[in-house]
Amino acid sequence: MESLENQILQHISTSPARVTFRCLQKRFSPRKIQPLKKAVANLVRSGRVSYTYELGNSCFAIPVDRPVVVSQRVVLKPPETVYDAAPEQAVVVLERGGAFGLGDHPTTRLAIRLMDRLLTFQARQNASAPFAALDIGTGSGVLAIVAAKLGLDSVVAIDTGPCAVFEARFNVRRNGLENQIQVHQEADAFRDKQFNLVLANLRTPTLLALVPQIEKTTVADCGLVFSGIHLEETLKIRKTYESAGFTSLEMCSEKNWCALSFARGDFLAAMPEGDLQY
């Protein structure tokens, strides 16, 4: 069973309204208040949750200027902060810039959560196989960096914005991943390459337009992780990519934003049956 701390963290991350201690008590511990107090204190002490005073109440939030535990294995943190990582955790250091990626936008967190799960199950299936990833619309470079930190051999990151390319390259260097990640502004940089994993945190029209290129640039056994999708757009994305030969795997959502994962070939064999929604 998921720990109380993780349940609280997930609730604060996904709640569309302000979260107070009274809200947490009603949801998780209407009678036993001490375990709830202890869990909240641990979250605040570790920097995973911050609190502010709003309209006469103390409200909890996910901090954006402290380390953010985004998924089971991934932590995002600004360079000036300290985080005592567990052996299995990958810590990604990011400068705050003009591009998304520090963990303060739901689409970043959602993409990372699904990527983490997809790569966790795939690693159990075939840990020795070389893996290459493509990150389309890389922004700050966060998804590319996470992919490399989670064990992928090489990553190509693409963005048409010169500022995003500059930020992504800076963050790649800060994380010491220059030998694993290539950042390009030219959209043609990936046309003649083949990838095991495609990542894209983009709006739905762009994701739909990318179908022909993604079909050409992926190997037979591959996975896809898409974010930047509104809840009402998920069905169209699913139908389009299923028509292109991919199987829909999982979905997670936060504040009306959604992320989806797909796979085909041996990637499917590694995943549990059923659609996970959280």
C-alpha positions as CSV (number, residue, x, y, z in Angstrom):
1,M,0.0,0.0,0.0
2,E,1.2,3.5,-0.8
3,S,2.6,5.4,2.2
4,L,0.5,8.1,3.8
5,E,3.2,10.7,2.9
6,N,3.0,9.8,-0.8
7,Q,-0.8,9.9,-0.7
8,I,-0.7,13.4,0.8
9,L,1.9,14.5,-1.7
10,Q,-0.2,13.2,-4.6
11,H,-3.3,14.9,-3.3
12,I,-1.6,18.3,-2.9
13,S,-0.1,18.0,-6.4
14,T,-3.4,17.2,-8.1
15,S,-5.9,19.3,-6.1
16,P,-7.4,22.2,-8.1
17,A,-8.1,24.1,-4.8
18,R,-6.0,25.2,-1.9
19,V,-5.2,22.3,0.5
20,T,-5.4,23.0,4.2
21,F,-4.7,20.7,7.1
22,R,-8.5,20.4,7.7
23,C,-8.8,19.2,4.1
24,L,-6.1,16.5,4.6
25,Q,-7.8,15.4,7.9
26,K,-11.2,14.9,6.2
27,R,-9.6,12.9,3.4
28,F,-7.0,10.8,5.1
29,S,-7.5,10.7,8.9
30,P,-10.9,11.8,10.3
31,R,-10.2,10.1,13.6
32,K,-6.5,9.5,14.0
33,I,-4.8,12.9,13.7
34,Q,-1.3,12.1,15.0
35,P,-0.1,9.9,12.0
36,L,-1.3,12.7,9.7
37,K,0.5,15.4,11.7
38,K,3.7,13.3,11.6
39,A,3.4,12.7,7.8
40,V,2.8,16.3,7.1
41,A,5.7,17.4,9.3
42,N,8.0,14.9,7.5
43,L,7.0,16.3,4.1
44,V,7.6,19.9,5.2
45,R,10.9,19.1,6.9
46,S,12.2,17.2,3.8
47,G,11.2,20.1,1.5
48,R,8.7,18.1,-0.5
49,V,5.8,20.3,0.7
50,S,5.8,24.0,1.6
51,Y,3.0,26.0,3.4
52,T,1.8,29.6,3.1
53,Y,-0.8,31.6,5.0
54,E,-3.8,32.5,2.8
55,L,-7.1,34.0,3.8
56,G,-6.7,33.0,7.4
57,N,-5.6,29.4,6.7
58,S,-2.3,27.7,6.3
59,C,-2.2,26.1,2.9
60,F,0.1,23.4,1.5
61,A,1.7,23.4,-1.9
62,I,4.5,21.7,-3.9
63,P,7.5,24.1,-3.7
64,V,9.1,25.3,-6.8
65,D,12.3,26.6,-5.2
66,R,13.2,23.5,-3.4
67,P,13.8,19.9,-4.4
68,V,10.7,18.3,-5.8
69,V,10.1,14.5,-5.6
70,V,8.3,14.0,-8.9
71,S,8.1,10.3,-9.2
72,Q,9.3,7.1,-7.5
73,R,12.9,7.6,-8.8
74,V,13.1,11.2,-9.9
75,V,13.9,14.4,-8.0
76,L,14.2,17.8,-9.6
77,K,16.1,20.5,-7.7
78,P,17.5,24.0,-8.2
79,P,21.3,24.1,-8.1
80,E,21.5,26.1,-4.9
81,T,19.5,23.5,-2.8
82,V,20.7,20.3,-1.1
83,Y,18.9,17.0,-1.3
84,D,20.0,13.7,0.4
85,A,19.0,11.3,-2.3
86,A,18.3,7.6,-1.8
87,P,20.5,5.2,-3.8
88,E,17.7,4.5,-6.3
89,Q,16.8,8.1,-6.9
90,A,18.0,10.2,-9.9
91,V,18.5,13.8,-9.0
92,V,18.2,16.3,-11.9
93,V,19.7,19.8,-11.3
94,L,17.9,22.5,-13.3
95,E,18.3,26.3,-13.5
96,R,15.2,28.3,-13.6
97,G,14.8,29.9,-17.0
98,G,12.2,30.8,-19.6
99,A,11.3,27.2,-20.5
100,F,9.1,24.8,-18.6
101,G,10.8,22.1,-16.6
102,L,11.6,22.9,-13.0
103,G,8.6,20.8,-11.8
104,D,6.2,23.7,-11.2
105,H,4.1,22.8,-14.2
106,P,1.8,19.7,-14.1
107,T,2.8,18.6,-17.6
108,T,6.4,18.1,-16.6
109,R,5.6,16.0,-13.6
110,L,3.1,13.9,-15.5
111,A,5.5,13.1,-18.3
112,I,8.2,12.2,-15.8
113,R,5.9,9.9,-13.8
114,L,4.9,7.9,-16.9
115,M,8.5,7.8,-18.2
116,D,9.7,6.5,-14.9
117,R,7.1,3.7,-14.8
118,L,7.6,2.8,-18.5
119,L,11.4,2.5,-18.1
120,T,11.1,0.7,-14.7
121,F,9.1,-2.2,-16.3
122,Q,11.2,-2.2,-19.5
123,A,14.4,-2.4,-17.5
124,R,13.1,-5.5,-15.8
125,Q,12.3,-7.1,-19.2
126,N,15.7,-6.4,-20.9
127,A,18.3,-4.5,-18.9
128,S,21.1,-5.1,-21.3
129,A,19.6,-3.7,-24.5
130,P,20.9,-0.4,-25.8
131,F,18.3,2.4,-25.6
132,A,18.0,5.7,-27.4
133,A,15.4,8.3,-26.8
134,L,14.1,11.4,-28.7
135,D,12.7,14.4,-26.8
136,I,10.7,16.6,-29.1
137,G,10.2,20.1,-27.8
138,T,12.7,19.7,-25.0
139,G,12.3,23.1,-23.4
140,S,14.6,23.1,-20.4
141,G,15.9,19.7,-21.4
142,V,14.3,18.1,-18.3
143,L,12.8,15.0,-20.0
144,A,16.0,14.3,-21.9
145,I,18.0,14.6,-18.7
146,V,15.7,12.4,-16.8
147,A,15.8,9.7,-19.5
148,A,19.6,9.8,-19.4
149,K,19.6,9.7,-15.6
150,L,17.3,6.7,-15.7
151,G,19.8,4.7,-17.8
152,L,19.2,5.4,-21.5
153,D,22.4,5.3,-23.5
154,S,21.8,8.3,-25.7
155,V,19.2,11.0,-26.1
156,V,18.5,13.5,-28.9
157,A,16.7,16.6,-27.7
158,I,15.0,18.9,-30.2
159,D,13.5,22.4,-29.8
160,T,12.9,25.1,-32.4
161,G,13.4,27.9,-29.9
162,P,16.9,29.2,-29.6
163,C,16.4,30.2,-25.9
164,A,15.2,26.7,-25.1
165,V,18.1,25.1,-26.9
166,F,20.5,27.4,-24.9
167,E,18.8,26.4,-21.6
168,A,18.7,22.7,-22.4
169,R,22.4,22.6,-23.3
170,F,23.2,24.5,-20.1
171,N,21.2,22.1,-18.0
172,V,22.8,19.1,-19.8
173,R,26.3,20.4,-19.0
174,R,25.3,21.1,-15.4
175,N,24.2,17.5,-15.0
176,G,27.4,16.2,-16.7
177,L,25.5,14.5,-19.5
178,E,27.2,16.0,-22.6
179,N,28.3,12.5,-23.8
180,Q,24.8,11.1,-23.6
181,I,22.5,14.0,-24.7
182,Q,22.7,16.0,-28.0
183,V,20.5,19.1,-28.2
184,H,19.6,20.4,-31.6
185,Q,17.5,23.3,-32.9
186,E,17.2,21.8,-36.4
187,A,14.0,19.7,-36.8
188,D,15.7,17.5,-39.3
189,A,18.3,16.3,-36.7
190,F,16.3,13.1,-35.9
191,R,14.9,12.3,-39.3
192,D,17.4,9.5,-40.2
193,K,17.7,8.0,-36.7
194,Q,15.8,5.3,-34.9
195,F,14.7,5.5,-31.3
196,N,13.4,3.1,-28.6
197,L,11.6,5.9,-26.7
198,V,9.9,9.2,-27.8
199,L,9.1,11.9,-25.3
200,A,7.0,15.0,-26.1
201,N,5.5,17.6,-23.8
202,L,3.5,19.4,-26.5
203,R,0.0,20.5,-27.3
204,T,-2.4,18.1,-28.9
205,P,-2.4,19.5,-32.5
206,T,1.4,19.1,-32.7
207,L,1.2,15.6,-31.2
208,L,-1.3,14.6,-33.9
209,A,0.8,16.1,-36.6
210,L,3.8,14.2,-35.5
211,V,2.3,10.8,-36.1
212,P,4.0,10.1,-39.5
213,Q,7.5,11.2,-38.2
214,I,7.2,9.1,-35.1
215,E,6.2,6.1,-37.1
216,K,9.3,6.5,-39.2
217,T,11.7,7.3,-36.4
218,T,10.9,4.5,-33.9
219,V,12.1,0.9,-33.9
220,A,9.7,-2.0,-33.8
221,D,9.9,-2.3,-30.0
222,C,9.4,1.1,-28.6
223,G,7.5,3.3,-26.2
224,L,6.0,6.8,-26.3
225,V,5.3,9.3,-23.5
226,F,3.2,12.4,-24.3
227,S,2.1,15.2,-22.1
228,G,0.6,18.7,-22.5
229,I,-2.8,17.2,-23.3
230,H,-6.1,18.4,-21.9
231,L,-8.4,15.8,-20.4
232,E,-11.0,16.1,-23.2
233,E,-8.3,15.6,-25.8
234,T,-7.0,12.2,-24.6
235,L,-9.5,10.1,-26.6
236,K,-8.5,11.7,-29.9
237,I,-4.8,11.2,-29.1
238,R,-5.4,7.6,-28.1
239,K,-7.4,6.7,-31.2
240,T,-4.9,8.3,-33.6
241,Y,-1.9,6.5,-32.2
242,E,-3.7,3.2,-31.8
243,S,-4.6,3.5,-35.5
244,A,-0.8,4.0,-36.2
245,G,0.0,0.6,-34.5
246,F,0.7,1.7,-30.9
247,T,-1.1,0.3,-27.9
248,S,-2.3,2.7,-25.2
249,L,-0.8,1.9,-21.8
250,E,-1.4,4.4,-19.0
251,M,-2.8,7.8,-18.3
252,C,-2.2,10.2,-15.4
253,S,-3.7,13.6,-14.8
254,E,-3.3,16.7,-12.8
255,K,-5.4,19.9,-12.8
256,N,-7.1,19.0,-16.2
257,W,-3.7,18.2,-17.8
258,C,-3.0,14.6,-18.9
259,A,-0.1,12.5,-19.9
260,L,-0.4,9.2,-21.9
261,S,2.0,6.4,-22.6
262,F,2.0,4.0,-25.6
263,A,4.1,1.0,-26.7
264,R,4.5,-1.6,-29.4
265,G,6.5,-4.8,-29.8
266,D,8.5,-6.1,-26.8
267,F,7.7,-2.9,-24.8
268,L,4.2,-4.3,-24.3
269,A,5.5,-7.5,-22.8
270,A,7.2,-5.6,-20.0
271,M,4.1,-3.7,-18.9
272,P,1.3,-4.9,-16.5
273,E,-2.1,-5.3,-18.0
274,G,-4.7,-2.7,-17.5
275,D,-4.8,1.1,-17.7
276,L,-3.4,2.9,-14.7
277,Q,-5.1,6.2,-13.9
278,Y,-4.0,8.4,-11.0
